[in-house]
């Protein structure tokens, strides 16, 4: 049984997509990040960076005590190795998958997150920041589009954790100021993943976990989400 500490964000969706694909038994523990539940001691014991998602594997392969992990990329690698699914076993296939997984973690996710923040959550519009991050996300979409010009998925013929990592960050393309029709290879890849039953099941969980999904955040949630500093870490837990 996998215990998934989750809130419906792009990084959270990565893990539900994997779990729904594999049928690995799991239980969701909601972590309402707008209410500050990510600072609870029981969550910080698993995820010291106070970010979702995190997991606890109650039946790790070594037969030892429950194993907790944070960071969505590390979780995907762990679950892929645990199940033997969605991570090629050969040297080159694993290398292709790993580098695109880390590309998402180091580039697509952070840049999209900054784009989203300055376009929708900054208290006042900052033209330079909006232009900077919209263009950088546009560039990253073009990188994906070129990569997918001669292969169905990021690592080649097979659907992998690299695709699961990237897809949730493309879902809000309109709010990112991007047009999928400008990237035909990316659009084809996106529609193929969107149509997978496991993807649809994963995304159907989101409004059940967060009934406020899609609604504007209030000032209390804004302070929790965007007002953190070193003092937040020192005072948490």
C-alpha angles and dihedrals in degrees: 000000000000117000107210118199099203151165122180101262127124091267091048092050091056091067098043088050090055095044092048091049094052102035090228106163112253143165124211121227105193116225108193101208092186090062095045098251089141087075096059113119094237091056095043088054087066101028111032091179089063093231130123141269113055132153139204115206105209091190108039118183094248091062091236131126121305113298122219125201136181131190115068095236092053090047092052091050091048094049092045090053092044094053101029088232135126095005116090116237096215122088098245097042091050091049092051092049095045096050093051090046090054091043088060093046094049101034123009095043100045095041093047090048092054090045091052092048097051094041097048115010110034110111090234131017115262107196096200094052093046092049093044097052097036089056093045092051088047088055092049091051088055090051089055092045092053092045091053095048094097105022136050096230137024097261095038132268097352131073109240144171088274089067091045090052095051102038099072090054091056094049093082093048094135092053087049090058093248132130116214091203087069088063108048097176092048090047092053091050091046094052092048092055093041089057095053111111091225091055091051092049091049093051092045088064093062101078090042091057096039113029088181092062111141095014122118114266119244126233094263091056091044090056092049095046101040107021101072125129139154088289089061090058094045092050098042123107 
